[in-house]
């Protein structure tokens, strides 16, 4: 239940901000680590924590008990009882909880950081942004690469015309995921968790940072992302999940820029993410690891990226600077909305196609973990990326024709191709 609006908590840059954390296991453990660093540096102090599974988080419980930090088993109970004692709340929870937790926190005047993706659907994004406007608080979203200096530096290079007019953006990422990855919680691989849409997938969770970067770099202005005008997609499933684990999606932006994205969790080989931004005068290549490259007039130059291990710390530093009223570049809901639109549009454009059993390869990897892979999928994916062809055009035996849709006026998720057995309730505005 959404409660009535309250006046936002006044914040002062010379006082440590009082932070509350919702969740300490899963990705919440990473938030706990980064926030502890900020507490140790004196920038913030612990206000409260929500731990819903104390039996699985004994170390975290002991950590907070030792510091006399109030521990709750319900986030709503925490923000009600600690009213006036929390300045900033961090929400690294299941996707299906993002919308309600963000809105409840905003309505209590709290500064909010929510882990990516912002929300499951465009309707959720609209609801969050409505409350943002009402209370005058800007939500920060945990797309950690959006906070790195090189991300904005690349955008400035693009807007400055260094590689000419952008024509194409190509992206490839092959990150095999084990059965335990999908068994780690109740929503992994789900489209709906019984209460909320989730739409978990490579495009909406593990690799959605790439979508966020593509849309940001395609934007006409420094602090804006591009909007999609059309989506063409093919989605495949080889794992025992509701959602898809492999996708090729080609989108066209309102400006005419075309992006070709190939993502999979079902290859037997790993290929770390790459984004190639192709312009009329040259090309920029961003890689998950290592420097980024600029190719212009036959010259290849390398430029440093932030230390991968410090990406989350850089994000929190920028968020705190913004909360304190200092100049800082953060990922706002406006810079996170496009990813949700892309994900929603993909689901409303085509069905998920099951890859026949005869092409599946249950492989044992490190620590005897099983990866449900697809035969030669890494080879097909690399070809799709380099040749800019669909899996069907490559002659892949299990491929189906890609489906296309105009999304220039697409405003809300329809659930058009979601089986009623997964989400019996109709999609509402």
C-alpha positions as CSV (number, residue, x, y, z in Angstrom):
1,X,0.0,0.0,0.0
2,X,1.3,3.4,-1.0
3,X,1.3,5.9,1.8
4,X,0.8,9.6,1.8
5,X,3.6,12.0,0.7
6,X,6.0,13.4,3.2
7,X,8.5,16.2,3.1
8,X,11.9,14.9,1.8
9,X,14.6,14.5,4.5
10,X,16.9,17.6,4.4
11,X,20.5,16.5,3.6
12,X,23.7,18.3,4.4
13,X,27.1,17.6,2.7
14,X,29.0,18.0,6.0
15,X,27.1,15.3,7.8
16,X,27.4,11.5,7.1
17,X,24.3,10.3,5.4
18,X,22.3,7.6,7.2
19,X,21.9,4.6,4.9
20,X,19.5,1.7,5.0
21,X,20.1,-1.5,3.0
22,X,17.3,-3.9,1.8
23,X,18.9,-7.3,1.4
24,X,22.3,-8.6,2.2
25,X,22.5,-11.9,0.2
26,X,22.8,-12.4,-3.5
27,X,23.8,-9.1,-5.1
28,X,22.9,-7.4,-1.8
29,X,26.2,-8.8,-0.5
30,X,28.1,-6.6,-3.1
31,X,26.1,-3.5,-1.9
32,X,27.0,-4.4,1.7
33,X,30.7,-4.5,0.8
34,X,30.6,-1.1,-1.0
35,X,28.5,0.6,1.7
36,X,30.8,-0.7,4.4
37,X,33.7,1.0,2.6
38,X,31.7,4.2,2.7
39,X,30.9,3.8,6.4
40,X,34.6,3.2,7.1
41,X,35.6,6.3,5.2
42,X,33.1,8.4,7.2
43,X,30.9,9.4,4.3
44,X,27.9,7.5,5.6
45,X,26.7,5.7,8.7
46,X,24.4,2.7,9.1
47,X,20.8,3.5,9.9
48,X,19.1,0.1,9.5
49,X,19.0,-3.0,7.4
50,X,16.4,-5.5,6.2
51,X,17.3,-9.2,6.3
52,X,14.5,-11.5,5.3
53,X,16.5,-14.7,5.5
54,X,18.7,-14.5,8.6
55,X,19.3,-18.2,8.5
56,X,21.2,-17.7,5.3
57,X,22.9,-14.5,6.4
58,X,24.4,-15.3,9.8
59,X,27.6,-13.4,9.1
60,X,25.7,-10.3,8.1
61,X,23.4,-10.5,11.1
62,X,26.4,-10.7,13.4
63,X,28.0,-7.8,11.5
64,X,25.0,-5.5,12.2
65,X,24.3,-6.8,15.7
66,X,27.9,-6.0,16.6
67,X,27.4,-2.4,15.4
68,X,23.9,-2.1,17.1
69,X,22.3,-1.4,13.7
70,X,18.5,-2.1,13.8
71,X,17.6,-5.3,11.8
72,X,14.2,-5.8,10.3
73,X,12.6,-8.7,8.4
74,X,10.4,-6.4,6.3
75,X,11.5,-3.2,4.4
76,X,8.2,-1.4,5.0
77,X,8.4,-2.0,8.7
78,X,12.0,-0.7,8.6
79,X,11.2,2.6,6.8
80,X,8.1,3.2,9.0
81,X,9.8,2.6,12.4
82,X,13.0,4.3,11.4
83,X,11.2,7.3,10.0
84,X,13.4,10.4,10.3
85,X,16.5,8.3,10.9
86,X,17.2,7.3,7.3
87,X,18.4,9.6,4.6
88,X,19.3,7.1,1.8
89,X,18.0,3.6,1.0
90,X,19.6,1.1,-1.3
91,X,17.5,-1.6,-2.9
92,X,19.4,-4.5,-4.5
93,X,16.4,-6.8,-4.4
94,X,14.5,-9.1,-6.8
95,X,13.3,-7.3,-10.0
96,X,9.7,-7.8,-9.1
97,X,10.1,-5.8,-5.8
98,X,11.8,-2.7,-7.4
99,X,8.7,-0.7,-8.2
100,X,6.9,-0.9,-4.9
101,X,10.0,-0.5,-2.8
102,X,11.2,2.6,-4.7
103,X,7.7,4.2,-4.6
104,X,7.3,3.5,-0.8
105,X,10.7,4.9,-0.1
106,X,10.2,8.0,-2.3
107,X,6.9,8.7,-0.6
108,X,8.7,8.9,2.7
109,X,11.2,11.4,1.4
110,X,14.2,9.0,1.1
111,X,17.0,9.3,-1.4
112,X,16.8,6.0,-3.4
113,X,19.3,3.8,-5.2
114,X,17.8,0.8,-6.9
115,X,19.7,-2.0,-8.6
116,X,19.3,-2.5,-12.3
117,X,17.0,-3.0,-14.1
118,X,14.9,-0.1,-12.9
119,X,11.6,-2.0,-13.1
120,X,10.0,-4.8,-15.0
121,X,7.6,-2.8,-17.3
122,X,7.1,0.7,-18.8
123,X,4.0,1.0,-16.6
124,X,6.2,0.5,-13.6
125,X,8.7,3.1,-14.8
126,X,5.8,5.6,-15.3
127,X,4.6,5.0,-11.8
128,X,8.1,5.6,-10.3
129,X,8.7,8.7,-12.4
130,X,5.3,10.1,-11.3
131,X,6.2,9.9,-7.7
132,X,9.7,11.2,-8.4
133,X,8.1,14.3,-9.7
134,X,5.7,14.6,-6.9
135,X,8.4,14.4,-4.1
136,X,11.2,16.1,-6.0
137,X,13.7,13.3,-5.5
138,X,15.8,11.8,-8.3
139,X,16.3,8.1,-8.1
140,X,19.7,6.6,-9.0
141,X,19.8,3.3,-10.8
142,X,22.5,0.7,-10.4
143,X,23.8,0.5,-14.0
144,X,27.3,0.8,-12.7
145,X,29.0,1.3,-16.0
146,X,26.9,4.4,-16.6
147,X,28.8,6.0,-13.7
148,X,32.3,5.4,-15.1
149,X,34.3,8.4,-16.5
150,X,35.1,6.6,-19.7
151,X,31.4,6.0,-20.5
152,X,30.9,9.8,-20.5
153,X,34.2,10.4,-22.3
154,X,33.1,8.1,-25.1
155,X,29.8,10.0,-25.4
156,X,31.7,13.2,-25.6
157,X,33.9,11.8,-28.4
158,X,30.7,10.7,-30.3
159,X,29.0,14.1,-29.9
160,X,32.2,15.8,-30.9
161,X,32.2,14.0,-34.2
162,X,35.5,12.2,-33.7
163,X,34.2,9.1,-35.6
164,X,31.7,10.9,-37.7
165,X,28.0,10.2,-37.7
166,X,27.1,7.0,-35.9
167,X,25.6,4.4,-38.3
168,X,25.8,1.0,-36.6
169,X,26.4,-0.4,-33.1
170,X,27.2,-4.1,-32.8
171,X,27.3,-5.9,-29.5
172,X,28.2,-9.5,-28.5
173,X,28.3,-11.2,-25.1
174,X,28.4,-14.9,-24.4
175,X,28.3,-15.7,-20.7
176,X,27.4,-19.3,-20.0
177,X,25.2,-19.8,-16.9
178,X,25.0,-22.9,-14.9
179,X,21.9,-24.6,-13.5
180,X,22.8,-23.3,-10.0
181,X,22.6,-19.7,-11.5
182,X,18.9,-20.3,-12.2
183,X,18.4,-22.0,-8.9
184,X,19.9,-19.3,-6.8
185,X,16.6,-17.6,-6.0
186,X,12.9,-17.9,-6.8
187,X,12.8,-15.4,-9.7
188,X,15.8,-16.3,-11.9
189,X,14.7,-17.2,-15.4
190,X,11.1,-16.1,-14.6
191,X,8.7,-14.0,-16.6
192,X,6.3,-13.5,-13.6
193,X,6.9,-14.3,-10.0
194,X,3.3,-14.7,-9.0
195,X,2.9,-11.1,-7.9
196,X,4.8,-9.0,-10.4
197,X,6.3,-9.2,-13.8
198,X,10.0,-10.0,-13.7
199,X,11.0,-10.6,-17.4
200,X,14.4,-12.0,-16.3
201,X,16.7,-12.6,-19.3
202,X,20.2,-11.8,-20.6
203,X,18.7,-8.7,-22.0
204,X,17.0,-7.6,-18.7
205,X,19.5,-8.7,-16.1
206,X,22.9,-10.3,-16.5
207,X,23.8,-8.3,-19.7
208,X,21.5,-5.4,-19.6
209,X,24.4,-3.0,-18.8
210,X,25.2,-3.3,-22.5
211,X,21.7,-2.2,-23.6
212,X,21.9,0.7,-21.2
213,X,25.3,1.8,-22.7
214,X,24.1,1.4,-26.3
215,X,21.1,3.6,-25.8
216,X,23.1,6.1,-23.9
217,X,25.8,6.4,-26.6
218,X,23.1,6.7,-29.2
219,X,21.5,9.7,-27.6
220,X,21.6,13.1,-29.3
221,X,22.6,14.9,-26.1
222,X,25.2,14.2,-23.4
223,X,22.6,13.4,-20.7
224,X,20.0,11.7,-22.9
225,X,19.5,8.2,-24.3
226,X,18.1,7.3,-27.7
227,X,14.5,6.2,-28.2
228,X,13.7,3.0,-30.1
229,X,11.6,3.2,-33.3
230,X,11.6,-0.4,-34.3
231,X,12.6,-3.8,-32.9
232,X,13.4,-7.0,-34.7
233,X,14.0,-10.0,-32.6
234,X,14.4,-13.8,-32.2
235,X,14.5,-15.4,-28.8
236,X,15.5,-18.9,-27.9
237,X,15.4,-21.2,-24.8
238,X,17.5,-24.2,-24.1
239,X,17.3,-24.2,-20.3
240,X,14.3,-25.3,-18.1
241,X,13.2,-21.7,-17.5
242,X,10.2,-19.5,-18.3
243,X,12.2,-16.9,-20.1
244,X,14.8,-17.1,-22.9
245,X,18.5,-17.6,-22.5
246,X,19.6,-16.5,-26.0
247,X,18.5,-13.5,-28.0
248,X,19.4,-11.6,-31.2
249,X,17.8,-8.2,-31.4
250,X,18.2,-5.6,-34.0
251,X,16.8,-2.2,-33.2
252,X,16.6,1.1,-35.0
253,X,16.7,4.4,-33.0
254,X,14.7,7.4,-33.8
255,X,17.8,9.0,-35.2
256,X,18.3,6.1,-37.6
257,X,21.2,4.4,-35.8
258,X,20.8,0.6,-36.0
259,X,22.1,-1.7,-33.2
260,X,22.7,-5.4,-33.6
261,X,22.9,-7.3,-30.3
262,X,23.6,-11.0,-29.8
263,X,23.5,-12.3,-26.2
264,X,23.5,-15.8,-24.7
265,X,23.8,-17.7,-21.5
266,X,23.9,-21.1,-23.4
267,X,27.2,-21.3,-25.1
268,X,30.0,-23.7,-24.1
269,X,32.6,-20.9,-24.5
270,X,32.7,-17.5,-22.8
271,X,33.1,-14.3,-24.8
272,X,33.3,-11.2,-22.7
273,X,31.1,-8.3,-23.8
274,X,32.1,-6.0,-26.7
275,X,30.4,-3.0,-28.2
276,X,31.5,-1.7,-31.5
277,X,30.3,1.9,-32.4
278,X,30.7,2.4,-36.1
279,X,30.7,5.9,-37.6
280,X,31.3,7.5,-41.0
281,X,34.9,8.4,-40.0
282,X,35.9,5.6,-37.7
283,X,35.0,3.2,-34.9
284,X,35.1,3.0,-31.1
285,X,35.3,-0.4,-29.4
286,X,34.4,-0.8,-25.8
287,X,35.3,-4.1,-24.1
288,X,34.2,-5.4,-20.7
289,X,37.9,-5.8,-19.7
290,X,40.8,-3.7,-20.8
291,X,41.1,-0.3,-22.5
292,X,38.7,1.1,-25.1
293,X,39.9,1.7,-28.6
294,X,39.3,4.5,-31.2
295,X,40.0,3.8,-34.9
296,X,40.2,7.0,-37.0
297,X,42.0,7.6,-40.3
298,X,43.9,4.4,-40.1
299,X,45.2,5.1,-36.6
300,X,44.4,2.9,-33.6
301,X,44.5,4.6,-30.2
302,X,43.9,3.0,-26.7
303,X,42.3,4.9,-23.8
304,X,42.2,3.6,-20.2
305,X,39.0,2.4,-18.5
306,X,38.3,2.4,-14.8
307,X,39.5,-0.6,-12.8
308,X,36.7,-3.2,-13.2
309,X,36.9,-4.0,-9.5
310,X,36.2,-0.4,-8.6
311,X,33.2,0.1,-10.8
312,X,30.6,-0.3,-8.0
313,X,32.6,1.9,-5.7
314,X,32.8,4.6,-8.4
315,X,29.0,4.4,-8.7
316,X,28.4,4.9,-5.0
317,X,30.8,7.8,-4.8
318,X,29.0,9.5,-7.7
319,X,25.6,8.9,-6.1
320,X,26.7,10.3,-2.8
321,X,28.1,13.4,-4.5
322,X,24.8,14.0,-6.2
323,X,22.9,13.5,-3.0
324,X,25.2,16.1,-1.4
325,X,24.5,18.6,-4.1
326,X,27.9,18.3,-5.8
327,X,28.4,17.9,-9.6
328,X,28.1,14.2,-10.5
329,X,27.0,12.1,-13.4
330,X,24.5,9.4,-12.4
331,X,22.1,7.0,-14.1
332,X,18.7,8.6,-13.7
333,X,15.4,6.9,-14.4
334,X,15.4,8.7,-17.7
335,X,18.6,7.0,-18.6
336,X,17.3,3.6,-17.4
337,X,13.9,3.7,-19.1
338,X,15.0,2.8,-22.6
339,X,16.3,-0.6,-21.4
340,X,12.9,-1.4,-20.0
341,X,11.3,-0.4,-23.3
342,X,13.7,-2.6,-25.3
343,X,13.0,-5.6,-23.1
344,X,9.2,-5.1,-23.1
345,X,9.1,-4.6,-26.9
346,X,11.1,-7.8,-27.5
347,X,8.5,-9.8,-25.5
348,X,5.6,-8.1,-27.3
349,X,7.2,-8.7,-30.8
350,X,7.9,-12.5,-30.8
351,X,7.4,-15.8,-29.0
352,X,10.2,-17.6,-27.2
353,X,11.3,-20.5,-29.4
354,X,12.5,-23.8,-27.7
355,X,15.6,-25.2,-29.2
356,X,15.1,-29.0,-29.9
357,X,16.6,-31.4,-27.4
358,X,18.9,-32.9,-30.0
359,X,20.9,-29.7,-30.2
360,X,21.3,-29.3,-26.5
361,X,24.5,-30.2,-24.6
362,X,24.5,-30.5,-20.8
363,X,28.2,-29.8,-20.1
364,X,30.1,-30.0,-16.8
365,X,32.2,-27.0,-16.1
366,X,34.2,-25.8,-13.1
367,X,33.3,-27.5,-9.8
368,X,31.2,-30.0,-11.9
369,X,28.6,-27.2,-12.5
370,X,26.3,-28.1,-15.3
371,X,25.7,-25.7,-18.2
372,X,22.8,-26.4,-20.5
373,X,24.6,-25.4,-23.7
374,X,23.6,-25.5,-27.4
375,X,25.8,-27.2,-30.0
376,X,27.9,-24.7,-31.9
377,X,26.0,-21.7,-30.5
378,X,29.2,-19.8,-29.8
379,X,30.2,-20.2,-33.5
380,X,26.8,-19.2,-34.7
381,X,26.7,-16.2,-32.4
382,X,30.1,-14.9,-33.5
383,X,29.0,-15.2,-37.1
384,X,25.8,-13.4,-36.4
385,X,27.7,-10.6,-34.7
386,X,30.4,-10.2,-37.4
387,X,28.1,-10.8,-40.5
388,X,25.1,-8.9,-39.0
389,X,22.8,-11.8,-40.0
390,X,20.0,-13.6,-38.1
391,X,20.4,-17.2,-37.0
392,X,18.0,-18.2,-39.8
393,X,20.0,-16.4,-42.4
394,X,23.1,-18.3,-41.3
395,X,21.3,-21.5,-41.8
396,X,21.2,-22.5,-38.1
397,X,19.0,-25.7,-38.0
398,X,16.9,-24.7,-35.0
399,X,16.4,-21.0,-36.0
400,X,13.1,-19.4,-36.7
401,X,12.4,-16.2,-38.7
402,X,12.9,-13.0,-36.7
403,X,9.8,-10.9,-36.1
404,X,9.7,-7.1,-36.4
405,X,7.6,-4.4,-34.9
406,X,7.3,-0.6,-35.0
407,X,7.7,0.7,-31.5
408,X,7.9,4.4,-32.1
409,X,4.5,4.8,-30.2
410,X,5.0,1.9,-27.9
411,X,4.2,3.1,-24.4
412,X,3.3,0.1,-22.2
413,X,4.0,-3.6,-21.9
414,X,1.2,-5.8,-23.3
415,X,2.3,-9.3,-22.3
416,X,1.2,-10.2,-25.8
417,X,3.1,-13.5,-26.1
418,X,3.2,-14.6,-22.5
419,X,1.3,-17.9,-21.9
420,X,-1.7,-17.5,-19.6
421,X,-0.3,-20.3,-17.4
422,X,2.6,-18.0,-16.5
423,X,0.7,-14.8,-15.9
424,X,-3.1,-15.4,-15.7
425,X,-3.8,-11.8,-14.8
426,X,-4.1,-9.4,-17.8
427,X,-1.7,-6.6,-18.3
428,X,-3.1,-3.3,-17.1
429,X,-2.1,0.3,-17.7
